[in-house]
Amino acid sequence: MSFTATRSKMTAFSGAPTADYQLQYMAKEVRDILNELNNKFLEYLTKDLIDDSFSTELKEWLTQSYYPSSNEHAKECLEQCLKVNHIYGRKLKPWTDSALKCYDNFLLKYIQVDRGETIKKVSKDMKERDVYNHLVQLGGTLQDVGQAFNNIYQTRNEFHHVQVVDDASGNRIPKRMTNTAINQKRDLIIGWFKEALGNLKGIIEEEVK
């Protein structure tokens, strides 16, 4: 049976809206802090990551083409963990997924709008790494930014490939990863974000002057 035919036989299901989810499952302290941020989740997350604020107004620099998306992904990060130094264990995977989507928009805006360049595809499909490799090829500090994002992306992918083959039986089994191993990757990922965003901050603020 085709997907369309199967779908037509299913009873419609409507899950809880986001607001209801937050009211039911999110700690009151977290809800209160998110509400106090006045919808500036991106600014809060960025300052927490690099221990500094962009002197450039991010909403103005990113424009309506990129800011809303980045801000929503930043909120998802904060819902996972309000402070980057509190990220622990398996919270790292969803946090990193959202953080990459959040800051990929910085790279897209900088390359395509500020520099007026076209990001080339290396295959028929668009890939996030096309953006990172574009920066790497520019050299200098931008190469460092692109390589840091490449490193984050590659490390993040280790959480998506969760099967290994058992040498004894030949069967597929879950890949075992301890919290200690995950936290070591966390320290690398946060370090690369700090490096990339710190460098990008300097570049953007210099060009805005």
MOVENNOR-V927967 format. One line per field, one symbol per residue. ss: DSSP state (H for helix, E for strand, C for the rest). phi: phi as a letter, one per 30 degrees, with the letter a starting at -180 (. if undefined). Layout:
ss = ???
phi = ???
This chain:
ss = CCHHHHHHHCCCCCCCCHHHHHHHHCCHHHHHHHHHCCCCHHHHHHHHHHCCCCCCCHHHHHHHHHHHHHHHHHHHHHHHCCCHHHCCCCHHHHHHHHHHHHHHHHHHHHHHHHCCCCCCCCCCCCCHHHHHHHHHHHCHHHHHHHHHHHHHHHHHHCCCCCEEECCCCCCEEECCCCHHHHHHHHHHHHHHHHHHHHHHHHHHHHHHC
phi = .dedddddcdddbcdddeededddcceeddeddddddhicdddddddddchacdddddddddiddbdeddddddddddddadbddcdbhdddddddedddddceddddddddcdciccdddcbdcdbededddededdiidddddddddedddddeddddcccbcdddciddbddcbddddddddedddddddeddddddeddddddde
